Amino acid sequence: MGTDQSAGRHGVGPGATSPSDFLAIDSLLSDEQLLLRDTVRRWVHERILPHIGDWFERGSFPAETVAPELGALGLLGMHLEGYGCAGADASDYGLACMELEAGDSGVRSFMSVQGSLAMFPIRAFGSEEQRRQWLPAMAAGETIGCFGLTEPDAGSDPAAMRTRGRRHGSDWILDGTKMWITNGSIADVAVVWGQTDDGVRGFLVPAATPGFTARDIPRKLSLRASVTSELALEDVRLPADAVLPGAVGMRGPLSCLNEARFGILFGAVGAARACYEAALAYAGDRNAFGGPISRFQLTQQKLVEMMIAVQRGTLLALHLGRLRDAGQLNAAQISVGKLDNVRMALKVARTARGVLGANGITLEYPVIRHMNNLESVYTYEGTHEIHTLILGQALTGQSAFA
């Protein structure tokens, strides 16, 4: 009918689409959110991407430089109020997580653990003195925290933890072992959860406390640009004011996990987007049989499926963020985001790896690094199976955990 079909195919003219924002999701963001997103994205491109392959290969994370820079950007504990924290909306926090994980899951994990697992319980359950002592320095990246909940025999069932705190006069004595602790060996303070006669309590344990040791877990093939440790507590004596006064029972640590899971459901989208964009660029540059592989039907199918998955995951994350900003988000809805966006990201990473062929397994491209990292993200802060059962209980009213 005389219509120029090529305009639609090549993204020219009215209704043109961007491969990186096909559904114009940027139009849903405010000017302030776009500025935040672009600021973090620029920092990742300038300060993380030039080095992350080497960090991953060496199994190192330069917290001494990264932490203060994240602090200067206002990202550490950014969703908390006061004490040097920015008091940002949940959606803003999520967008920052998305951009950091587009760089590497390890960078986002550092930010999540610092803000959501270490600073959040101090802010939510700590005394005024504890907040003033720890939070300003943690927000600046001058003091690093970690979160000690998981144990060698108590992962998905944290209530079965064996770490125990017992009173000794006015002091507490803490004994136990914690496993898979991000930031463990570089932390200045650990938020450690243990059983007591009163129920599960949280303790602030300075790293210099006698009897407290942290040992890095060796030979990781995932999250290599991240510090993962085992914590050992042997007759650790703490003063009475080391306990978090506002948390008794599992409500305390589980609320912290929900904080971290919220960041993950955004972060996973960033990793997926990085893999999709790497595959799209590669397909346009890589020639085979006389032209770019992007012209092949099977390659285009893979690119289309990845694009749709990333866009859908972004919309889900933003929707959940807006629910949270409105005070309407519940824990089961967070599980939807964590479960679906992480499995989506892992599938996108694997598909992108196939598009890149043999080049997909090298650190010259980000795909295999993201793919390996996402294997950990798939498991931590609640495994895929645990989130499935959380949602099953929400649907049926029947618990499968008993």
N, C-alpha and C positions, 0 to 999 in steps of 0.2 A: 504493500500500500504506500510505497514511497518513504517508509520510515527508515532512518539510518540505524540499523541494528548494531553496527560496530560501536556506536557511542556507548551503549549499555555494556558491551563486552569489555571495552577498554577503560571504563570508569570516567568518561568524558561527558560534560554537559549536565543538564538538570538531573537530579537524582543520583549523581555520581557517588560511588562508594569507596571507602578506604579499606584496603585489605586488613589493616590493623584495628579498624573501628567500623566494621561492616554495618552494624546496626545503629551507628551514630550514638553510642552509649555516652560519649563525652557530653552530649547535649543534656544529659540528666544530671550533670555535675555543676555545682556553682562555680563562679569565677575563683573563689577562695580555694575550693577543692582542686580545681585544675592547677592553680598555682602551687599548692602543696604537692600534688602528684608530680608535676613537672620538676619541682625543686628536688624531690627525692630521686626521681628518675635521672636527673642530671648528675647528682652526686654518685649514684650507682655507676653510671657510665664513666665518670671521671676517676673515681676512687676505688671501685671494686672490680669492674670488668677487666681492666688491664692486668690485674694481678691474680684474679681468683683461680685461674687454671694452675698457676704455680703453687698457690696456697693449698689447693686440693691435692695436687701431686705430692707435696711435701707433708701433707697432713698437719697443717699449721693454721692458726688464726691469730692475727696480730691485734689482740684486744687493746694493747697499750696505745695504738693509734686509732683504731676503729671506734672504740667506746667514747673517747672524748669528742670525736667528730659527730657521732650520733647524738651525743648530748648537746653539742653546739647547735645542731639542727632542731633540737627540741623534741626528739622522737622517743627518748627513754621515759617511760611512764607518761606518755603524752595524753593518754585518756584519763589520767587521774587529776584531781583538783588540789591546788596548793602545793606548798613545800618545794617550789621550783618546777612543778609539773605544768604542762600547757593547758590542761583541762579541755582537750579537743573532743569533738564528737566521736562516737563510735565509728561512723562511716569514714571519718578522716583517718582514724587509727588504722582501719582496714585498708584504705588506699595506700598508706605508707607501707604496710606489710606486703601488699601486692607488689610494689616497686622493689622493695628489698629482696623479696624472694625471686623476682625476675633476675636479680643478680646472682643470688645463691641462697639455698635454704638455710645454710649455716648463719648467714648474716641476719636473716629474719628470725631464726631461732634465738640468736643472742639477744636481739631486741625484745622478743616475746618473753623470754625467761626473765630478763632484767625487769621489764615493766609489768607483765601480767602474772608472773609466778613468784617474783621476789618483792617487788615494790607494792603490788596490789595487796597482798596479805598484811603488810605493815600498815598501809593506808587504811584498809578496811577493818582490821582486827587489832592493830597495835595501839599502844598508849600514845598520848601526846608526846611524851619524852622520846619514845622509840621513833616516832615519825620525824621529829626534829633531828634526832641523832643520825638517821640513816638516809632519809629520802632526798634531801637537797644534793648530797654528794652522789647519790645513785642517779638522779636525774641529769647531773652534769657528766656522767660517765667517769667520775673520779673514783667511785667505789662500785665494785661489781658484786652482784648477788647470784645465788643459785637456789634451787628448790629441791629439797630432799624428801621425796615421797616413795617412789618406786624402790622395791627391794629385790634381791635375787630370787626370792620365792613368793613375791607379792607384787605382781605387775598389774594385771587387769583386776585383781581383787585387793585393792589397797587396804581395805579394812582388816586384812589378815596380816598386816605388818607386825614384825617382831621387835622393832626398835621400841625401847621403853624408857620412859622418864620416871624416876622415883625421887621422892623428897628425901633430903638429908638435912635436917634442921631447917633453916630458911632457904637453903640452896636446892638445886635439882642436879641429879646425876643421870646422864644420858648414855645409853649403850645401844649399839645396833650398827647395821650396814645398809647403805643406800646405793642403788645401781642405776646406771644410764643417766647420770646427772649432767646436764648441759651446764657449762661454765664451772664445773666443780673445782678443778684444780687452780683456776684463776680467780675464784671468788674471794672477796674479802669477808663476806658474811653469807652463811647458809641458813635458809628457812627450813628447818628440819621438823618433820611431823613424827610423833611417837605416841604409843599407848601410855596412858597414866591411869591411876585409880579413878580419876574423874572423867575418863574418856580420852579420845585423841586430842592432843594439844600441839600447837606449833611453838617452836623454840627458835630464837635468834642466836646462832652460834658463830661468833667471830672466828675466822680461819686460824688465828693465832692461838686459840684456846688449847691448852694441853690435852692430849688424848684425841684430838681431831686430826685426821689425815685424809688427803685426797690423792688418788692415783688415777692417771689417765688410762682409759681402756684402749689397748693397742690393736693394730691390724684391722682397723675399720675399712670397709670398702664403700661406705656411705657416710654422708655428712663429715667428710674428711676435713673440710675447712671450718671445723667447729670443735670445741673442746668437750669431750664426753668422759665422765669420770665415775669412779667408785668412791664413795665416802665411807670412812670407818670411824666410829665413835666408841671409844673405850674409856669408861669412867670419866666422861667429860663433865666437869663440874661447872654449873652455870648459876649465876645469882637469880634470886626470885624474879627480878624484873626482866629476865631474858624470855619469859613466856609471853605469847601474844594473849592479852587478857580477853579479847573479844571473840575467840574461837574455841569452842568445845564440841567435840564430835567430828564426824566426817563432813559436815556442812562446810567447814573452813577450807580444807584442801580441795574438795570437789568444786567449790565456787571458783577457786583459782584455776582449775583445769578448764572450766567453761570460759574464763577470760582468755586463756591461751588458745582454745579451740576456735574461738571467734577470729583470732588473728590468722590461724592456719587456713580457715576456709577462704579468706582473701588471698593469703600468700600463695596457696597452691595454684590459683589462677595465674599469678605472675610467672611461676615456673612453666606452666603450660603455654602461656603466651610467648615466652622466650623460645621454647622449642618449636612452636608453630612458625614464628617469624624466621627462625634460623632455617627451617625446612623450605619455607616459601622463597627466601633469598637464594638458597642453594639450588633449588629446582630451576630458577631462572638463569643461574650462572653455569650450571653443569650441562655440558653437551654430550649427547649420545645419538648415534644413528643420524648424524647430520643436523642436529638442532638441540635446543634446550629440552631437558626432560620434563619441563613444565607443560609441554604441549601434549604429553601422553595422557590418555584418558584415565588410566589407573592412578597416575600421579595426581592429576587434578581431583580425582575422587578423594584421595587421602588429604589433600590440602583443604578441600571443602569441608570434610568431616571434622578436621582439626579446628578450622575457623568457627564452625557452628558450635562446637563443644566449648571453645574458649569464650565466645560471646555469651552462650547460655550460662556458663559458670560465673561470668562477670555480673550478669543480671541477677543471678541468685544471690551472690555476695552483696550487691548493692541493696537488694530488697531486704535481706536480713539485717543489714546495717541500718536501714531506715526504720525497721521495726524496733531495733535496739534503741535508736535515738528517741523513738516515741515511747520507750518504756514498755514495749509489748512483746519482746522476744523472750521465749522460754528455752530451757535447756534442750528439750527434744528438737526444737527447730534448729538450734546450733548443731546438733548431731546430723541433721539432714545436710547442712552445708559442709561439715567436715567430711562426712562419708562420701557424698556425691562429688564434691569438687576435687578431693584428693584422688579418687579412683579415675575421674575424668582426666586429671593432669597426668597420671601415670600412663593412661592409654594414649594420650596425645604424645607424651615423650617417646613411648615405644614406636608409635607410628612415624614420628619425625626421625627417629633413629633409622628406620627402614628407608625413608626417602634419601637420607644421606649416604646410605650404603656403608662401605668400609670406613669412610670418613666419619661416620656417625659414632665410632668408638674411640675417637681421639679427642684430646682436650683442646685441639684447635677450634673445636666447635663446642657449644655449651650443652649439647643434647645428652650425651652419656652421663655427664656430671649431674644434670638435673634428674635424669632417670634413676641413677643410683641414690641420690638424695631422697627422692620421692618414695623409695622403698621404705625408708625410715619414717617419713611423714605419714605413710599409710598405716604405720603401726603405733606411733607414739600419740600421746594425749587421747588414748582410747583407740583400740584396734578397730578395723573394719567390722569385725564380728560383734564387738561390744556395742558399737553405735547401732548396728542392725538390731540388736536385742533391746537397746534403749527405745528405739522407734517401735519395735514390736510391742513392747509394754505400753507405750503411749497409745497405740492403736487398739489393743485388746483389753487393756487393764490387767493383764496377767504377766507376772514377772517370771522370766526364764532363768534368773540368776539363783533362785533358791535351790 
